[in-house]
Amino acid sequence: MNLETALVPLLVSALFTYTAAPPLIKWLLRAQITGVDVHKPEKPVRAEMGGIISLIAISLASITLALFQTDPQVLSALAALILVGLVGMTDDLVGMRQRYKPFLLAAASIPLVLSLANRGSLWIPAAGTLEFGYIYPLVLVPLGIATASNLTNMSAGFNGLEVGTGTVAVFSLTMLSAYKGHWQAALVGGILLATFVPFLRYNMYPAKMFPGDTGTLLVGAAIATISIMSSLEVVGMICLMPAAIDFTLKMTSRRPFQQRSAFGDTKVSDDGTLQPPPYPALAHAFMRFSSMKEPDLVLSMLFMQAAYSTLGAVIAVTFV
Amino acid sequence: MNRRLLAQGAKVTLLSLEIPLLSYALLYFTHALTRGLGPLSIFLALTSAAVGFAVGCRAFWKLILRSTS
């Protein structure tokens, strides 16, 4: 596959997302697939499950790639991402018990597991290469996809945060993959960036649509997939660090999983300034430092994501 | 991005860096000390890294509370 043919699925993905978003928003609002934007004083109702647009864009890009008879690993990775998106869509539409989600997400990684059946080692800086044998594809790959998807899903909640942080992380991983010569991973990353960037136009403050679980699970799976494909698992872990910190802060608090019902949501004053509830979370750490509005908070968190992504890139370039 | 936001983002990011550093240090030293134990060494190293991460997160939140109270 040459560069020209690799650009076609990227264009398909980007053009579809950009042009199909406005009618999709109208359709979601008509179908009452909506959510309340709780971080605005007027609490507007917005289209939910917008991640479906990225799901369709990735599917169209996969069909285009299949026409060019591309590398099977690329198609396996995209198939796994589509399956993760479908799990998210089911969750958005019918609501799923939290306990089933990790298993379904792990099952969604099967196409990727099959394409990585021969790999068995994991590299950790300064500790060296750890040999896992068959545990790597059978346990670590599904575990990685399920964990990453759940982490990004749980750290969501502000306009442009989930897809924004995902875009920053996927961008750095895509650039690193290309730099290291892992073209399959770079192509998958390119297709994802081509749908995430136009998606942000409708998701950044003030959001016209939310990604829903379809989008948030997809973002985490995207980071895990690209890092696994390019053997840059450590960089993927570093990119997911802000989400992991947020998750651990919430889990180590007094009432994990019940903080919102026990302590309430973030309060919004009339001028849009956010006041954090008393339980630990990464977003609340930023809010505690100074009074800020939603776009300021999202920009600060995107800065943190960029810092961690840069750290991951520096480690990969220096040590690997 | 204005200067105030940049400074704020940098402050929280710097404070949060102790979490992966502590976690990685525990992973590295546990793996080095138990190298002879084979697969058990990996298990012990990953477990100590996870514990280090949780402890780091608690310390991070206490630092946030202390510097904002």
Interface residues (C-beta under 8 A of the other chain):
Chain A: I124 A126 A127 L130 F132 I238 M241 P242 A244 I245 T248 L249 M251 T252 P280 L282 A285 F286 R288 F289 S290 M292 D296 L299 S300 M301 F303 M304 A307 Y308
Chain B: M1 R4 L5 L6 Q8 G9 A10 K11 V12 T13 S16 I19 P20 L27 Y28 H31 A32 I42 A45 F53 A54 C57 R58 F60 W61 I64 L65 S67 T68
